[in-house]
Amino acid sequence: MFSRFQIVVSSLQVQYKIYMTPGHVKKILRSLPFRWRSKVTAIQEGKNLSKLSLENMISVLKSHEIISNGC
């Protein structure tokens, strides 16, 4: 998912529409399916989204996915 998002953002930058990292974080969180809603809410309430890096958010989401899949 992250790589697809990066491709879309890169193509937007070619068209001179630039999104800063906080915008990226919010868009990814909004695009997640309903089953992720509890984790999205926890991230939004527990972290300052304007300072949360994409890499940090992706690692938090990957950790949640591993735990929820029982691996």
C-alpha positions in Angstrom: 0.0 0.0 0.0 2.8 2.4 0.9 4.6 1.9 -2.4 1.4 2.6 -4.4 0.8 5.7 -2.3 4.3 6.9 -3.1 3.8 6.4 -6.8 0.6 8.5 -6.7 2.3 11.3 -4.7 5.3 11.3 -7.1 3.0 11.7 -10.0 1.2 14.6 -8.3 4.6 16.3 -7.7 5.3 16.1 -11.4 2.0 18.1 -11.8 3.3 20.6 -9.2 0.8 19.6 -6.5 3.0 19.0 -3.5 1.8 17.3 -0.3 3.8 17.7 2.9 4.3 14.7 5.2 1.4 15.5 7.6 -0.9 15.5 4.6 0.4 12.1 3.5 -0.1 10.7 7.0 -3.7 11.9 7.2 -4.5 10.6 3.7 -3.1 7.2 4.4 -5.0 6.9 7.7 -8.3 8.0 6.0 -7.8 5.5 3.2 -7.5 2.4 5.5 -10.4 0.0 5.6 -13.0 0.0 8.5 -11.3 -2.9 10.3 -8.3 -0.6 10.9 -10.5 2.1 12.5 -9.5 1.4 16.1 -5.8 1.6 15.3 -6.3 4.8 13.2 -8.2 6.4 16.2 -5.4 5.3 18.5 -2.7 6.9 16.3 -4.7 10.1 15.8 -5.3 10.5 19.6 -1.9 9.3 20.7 0.5 11.0 18.3 1.0 14.5 16.9 0.1 13.9 13.3 2.0 17.0 12.2 5.2 15.5 13.5 4.6 11.8 12.7 6.8 10.6 9.9 5.5 8.3 7.2 8.1 5.7 8.1 7.1 5.7 11.7 3.4 5.5 10.9 4.0 2.6 8.4 6.0 0.7 11.0 3.2 1.2 13.6 0.6 -0.1 11.1 2.8 -3.1 10.1 3.3 -4.0 13.8 -0.4 -3.9 14.3 -1.0 -6.1 11.3 1.5 -8.7 12.5 -0.1 -8.8 16.0 -3.6 -8.9 14.7 -2.8 -11.8 12.3 -1.4 -13.8 15.2 2.1 -14.3 13.7 
